[in-house]
Amino acid sequence: MGPPAAETSSFMADFLRHSGGVAIIDGGLATELERHGADLNDPLWSAKCLLSSPHLVRKVHLDYLEAGADIIITASYQATIQGFEAKGFSSGESEALLRKSVEIACEARDIYYGRCREGSSDGDTDGRVLKQRCILVAASIGSYGAYLADGSEYSGNYGDAVTLETLKDFHRRRVQILAESGADLIAFETVPNKVEAQAYAELLEEEDKKIPAWFSFNSKDGINVVSGDSLLECAAIAEACKNVVAVGINCTPPRFIHGLILSIKKVTTKPILIYPNSGESYDGDQKEWVQNTGVSDQDFVSYVNKWCEIGAALVGGCCRTTPNTIRAIYGILSNRSALSS
């Protein structure tokens, strides 16, 4: 029960039809890994666990599948060949770690399907969702700013020295490896500016990659992407790229999502995906989340119906959201589809 075999153009439409019109993306990875005891105080962030504790990564993926997620995103957001090499790994070892992020997610999916066969044929057991369904593995690619590990993915300000060609050279090998890793699609996440979106689009087209991709931007004002570039111009780049099967927003406070969906709808016909953070603010100097600045899971999911009504087709969570958040989204969407049928 992998993804429906289809050309890139109908890939997401087919998947969404199998998912009942709206698909659920998983939630935050790093904070869940920390909750299970991982130490992520490292420039590699959650990618560090690919080395030190792959079993924890697999456990978090499984937790999200059992909470009802239809798409799990690999632990490769911060995993760059350049970042691994800076830690003393060879390029071969670095490439193997990228592939490993996808292998771990695929293993989690296989284990989950096994549990579905053993468990009840359909529905919940001990609050776990054990439901045979189409599940996608999305290989995460974080921005150039994520590799810098200085918070610049939240500003998108890379300076004049970083050009379109710099970014294409930086991402090229990682895109090649993840495109051939066995993942179902590539998730270009937290894209902070227009030039990086352009770099991704050109890489996908020049390399003639057949793999589907999504582009997900972030915003801190609810109007533009974080660099100040126009969201409409950024989304238009995604719209024009034939590999891109969905476009949307991640790692952005929930209160901004409604307006951002309406903006994206002006320029795209592609499915819209949204996986906001919990709304908590991050202190880049202290490198920690500011407590009690976010919304509760109840508040978070109270937005979900509205987002779907105005056009969101894929919904999940980003930083600081948990399997409980995803389980709550699953509950809301299950009720919604029961009402509409």
C-alpha positions in Angstrom: 0.0 0.0 0.0 2.6 2.5 -1.1 1.6 5.6 -3.0 -0.7 5.2 -6.0 1.5 4.8 -9.1 0.9 7.9 -11.1 2.6 10.6 -13.1 3.8 13.5 -11.0 0.9 15.6 -12.2 -1.8 13.4 -10.7 0.3 12.0 -7.8 -1.1 14.2 -5.1 -4.7 14.2 -6.5 -4.7 10.4 -6.4 -3.2 10.3 -2.9 -5.8 12.9 -1.6 -8.6 10.9 -3.1 -7.4 7.8 -1.2 -7.1 10.0 2.0 -10.7 11.2 1.8 -9.9 14.7 0.5 -7.6 15.9 3.3 -4.4 14.2 4.3 -2.6 14.5 7.7 1.0 15.4 7.9 3.0 14.5 11.1 4.1 16.9 13.8 7.3 18.2 15.4 10.3 15.8 15.4 13.0 17.4 17.5 11.0 18.1 20.6 9.6 14.5 20.5 13.1 13.1 20.2 14.2 15.2 23.2 11.2 13.9 25.1 12.4 10.3 24.5 15.8 11.3 25.8 17.8 12.5 22.8 20.3 15.3 23.3 20.0 17.6 20.3 22.3 20.4 21.4 24.3 20.2 18.2 24.4 22.0 14.8 23.1 18.8 13.3 20.0 19.1 15.5 17.6 16.1 14.9 19.9 14.8 12.2 22.3 13.9 15.0 19.9 11.1 15.9 20.5 9.4 12.6 23.9 8.5 14.0 23.3 8.2 17.7 19.8 6.8 18.1 18.0 5.8 14.9 15.6 3.7 17.0 14.3 6.9 18.6 13.7 8.4 15.2 11.8 5.3 14.1 9.8 5.4 17.4 8.7 9.0 16.8 7.7 8.2 13.2 5.6 5.3 14.5 4.0 7.4 17.2 2.8 9.8 14.5 1.5 7.0 12.3 -0.4 5.6 15.3 -1.8 9.1 15.9 -3.3 9.1 12.4 -0.6 10.8 10.2 -0.8 9.9 6.5 2.6 11.5 5.7 5.8 11.2 7.7 8.7 13.6 7.2 12.3 12.2 7.5 14.8 13.5 10.0 16.9 15.0 7.2 15.9 18.7 7.6 19.3 19.6 9.1 21.1 16.7 7.4 23.4 18.3 4.8 26.5 16.7 3.3 28.4 19.9 4.1 27.2 19.8 7.8 28.2 16.1 8.2 31.6 16.8 6.5 32.2 19.6 9.0 31.7 17.0 11.7 34.5 14.9 10.1 32.4 12.5 8.0 33.5 11.6 4.5 31.2 12.5 1.6 30.3 8.8 1.3 29.3 8.5 4.9 27.4 11.8 4.7 25.4 10.5 1.7 24.7 7.2 3.5 23.2 9.2 6.5 20.9 11.0 4.1 19.7 7.7 2.7 19.4 6.3 6.2 16.9 9.0 7.2 14.6 7.7 4.5 15.2 4.0 5.4 14.2 4.7 9.0 10.9 6.3 7.9 10.2 3.4 5.5 10.9 0.9 8.3 8.5 2.7 10.5 5.8 2.5 7.8 6.5 -1.2 7.4 6.3 -1.9 11.1 3.1 0.2 11.2 1.5 -1.9 8.4 2.4 -5.0 10.3 0.7 -3.7 13.4 -2.4 -2.9 11.3 -2.5 -6.5 10.1 -2.2 -7.8 13.7 -4.5 -5.2 15.3 -8.1 -4.4 14.6 -8.9 -4.2 10.9 -10.1 -0.7 11.2 -10.3 2.0 13.9 -8.7 2.7 17.3 -7.0 0.3 19.7 -6.0 2.0 23.0 -6.3 5.3 21.3 -3.9 4.2 18.6 -5.1 4.5 15.0 -4.4 1.2 13.3 -5.9 1.7 9.9 -4.5 0.3 6.7 -4.1 3.3 4.4 -1.8 4.9 1.9 1.2 6.4 3.7 3.8 8.6 2.1 7.4 9.2 3.2 8.5 12.7 2.5 12.3 13.4 2.5 12.9 16.7 4.2 15.2 19.3 2.8 15.8 22.3 5.0 17.0 25.6 3.7 20.6 26.8 3.4 19.9 28.8 6.6 19.1 25.6 8.5 22.6 24.3 7.6 24.2 27.6 8.9 22.4 26.8 12.2 22.4 30.5 13.0 18.6 31.0 12.7 18.9 32.5 9.2 16.1 30.2 7.9 13.9 32.4 10.1 15.1 35.6 8.4 16.0 34.4 4.9 18.7 37.0 4.9 21.7 35.2 3.4 23.6 38.3 2.3 24.6 39.3 -1.3 27.4 36.7 -1.5 24.8 33.9 -1.6 23.4 33.8 -5.2 21.1 31.4 -7.0 24.1 29.4 -8.2 25.5 29.2 -4.7 22.3 27.7 -3.5 22.0 25.3 -6.4 25.5 24.1 -5.8 24.8 23.7 -2.1 21.6 21.6 -2.5 22.3 19.7 -5.8 23.8 16.5 -4.4 21.4 16.3 -1.5 18.4 16.6 -3.9 20.0 13.9 -6.2 20.4 11.5 -3.3 17.0 12.0 -1.7 15.3 11.8 -5.1 16.7 8.3 -5.5 16.4 7.2 -1.8 13.0 5.4 -2.0 11.1 8.4 -0.5 7.7 9.1 -2.2 8.3 12.8 -2.4 10.7 15.6 -1.3 9.5 18.2 1.2 11.4 21.5 0.7 10.5 23.0 4.1 10.7 26.4 5.8 11.7 28.1 2.5 12.5 31.6 3.6 13.0 33.5 0.4 12.3 33.6 -3.4 15.9 32.9 -4.5 16.0 29.5 -2.7 12.6 28.5 -4.1 14.0 29.3 -7.6 17.1 27.3 -6.8 14.9 24.2 -5.9 12.7 24.6 -8.9 15.7 24.8 -11.3 17.4 21.8 -9.7 14.3 19.7 -10.0 13.9 20.7 -13.7 17.6 20.5 -14.7 18.2 17.2 -13.2 15.0 16.0 -14.8 14.0 14.4 -11.5 10.7 12.4 -11.7 10.1 12.7 -7.9 7.2 14.8 -6.7 8.0 17.6 -4.3 6.3 20.2 -2.1 7.4 23.7 -1.4 6.5 25.0 2.1 7.3 28.6 3.0 7.4 30.3 6.4 6.0 33.7 7.4 6.3 35.8 10.5 3.9 38.6 9.5 1.1 36.6 7.9 1.7 38.5 4.6 5.2 37.8 3.2 7.7 35.1 3.6 10.2 35.7 6.4 12.7 37.4 4.2 10.1 40.0 3.2 9.8 38.5 -0.3 6.3 38.4 -1.7 4.5 35.1 -0.8 2.6 35.4 -4.1 5.9 35.5 -6.1 7.2 32.6 -4.1 4.1 30.5 -4.5 4.1 31.3 -8.2 7.5 29.7 -8.6 6.1 26.5 -7.0 3.1 26.7 -9.3 5.3 26.9 -12.4 7.4 23.9 -11.4 6.0 20.7 -12.8 7.4 18.5 -10.1 5.7 20.5 -7.3 2.5 18.7 -6.3 1.6 20.9 -3.3 2.5 24.3 -2.0 2.0 25.9 1.4 3.2 27.1 4.8 5.0 25.5 7.7 6.6 26.7 10.9 4.4 29.7 11.2 2.0 30.7 14.1 -1.5 29.3 13.6 -3.1 32.7 13.8 -1.6 33.7 10.4 -2.5 30.6 8.5 -6.1 31.6 7.3 -4.8 34.7 5.5 -1.8 32.9 4.0 -4.1 30.2 2.5 -6.2 32.8 0.9 -3.1 34.5 -0.6 -1.7 31.2 -2.0 -5.0 30.4 -3.6 -4.7 33.5 -5.7 -1.7 32.0 -7.6 -1.9 28.2 -7.4 -4.2 25.5 -8.5 -2.1 22.9 -6.6 -3.2 21.4 -3.3 -2.4 23.6 -0.3 -0.5 22.2 2.6 -0.2 23.8 6.1 1.7 22.6 9.1 2.1 25.5 11.5 4.1 25.5 14.7 2.4 25.7 18.0 2.7 29.5 17.9 5.4 29.5 20.6 8.2 31.9 20.0 11.8 30.8 19.7 14.6 32.7 21.3 17.5 32.5 18.8 20.0 33.9 21.3 19.1 31.5 24.1 18.4 28.7 21.5 15.2 27.7 23.4 11.4 28.0 23.1 9.8 30.7 25.2 7.4 28.9 27.5 3.6 29.4 27.4 3.7 31.5 24.3 1.9 28.9 22.1 -1.7 27.7 21.7 -3.1 24.5 23.2 -3.8 21.5 21.1 -7.5 22.3 21.5 -7.0 25.8 20.1 -4.7 24.5 17.4 -7.3 22.0 16.1 -10.1 24.5 16.4 -8.6 26.2 13.4 -8.4 23.0 11.3 -12.0 22.9 10.0 -11.8 26.6 8.9 -8.5 25.9 7.1 -9.9 23.0 5.3 -13.1 24.9 4.4 -11.0 27.6 2.6 -8.8 25.2 0.8 -6.2 23.4 2.8 -5.8 19.8 1.6 -2.9 18.7 3.8 -2.7 19.6 7.5 -0.2 18.8 10.2 2.1 20.4 12.7 5.6 21.7 12.9 7.8 22.7 15.8 6.5 21.9 19.3 3.4 20.1 18.1 3.2 16.4 19.2 1.4 13.1 18.4 -1.4 14.4 20.6 -1.8 17.4 18.3 -1.9 15.1 15.3 -4.4 12.7 17.1 -6.7 15.7 17.7 -6.5 16.7 14.0 -7.3 13.1 13.1 -10.3 13.2 15.3 -11.6 16.4 13.8 -11.1 15.3 10.2 -12.7 11.9 10.9 -15.7 13.6 12.3 -15.7 16.0 9.3 -15.7 13.2 6.8 -18.4 11.3 8.7 -20.6 14.4 8.6 -20.0 15.0 4.9 -20.6 11.4 3.9 
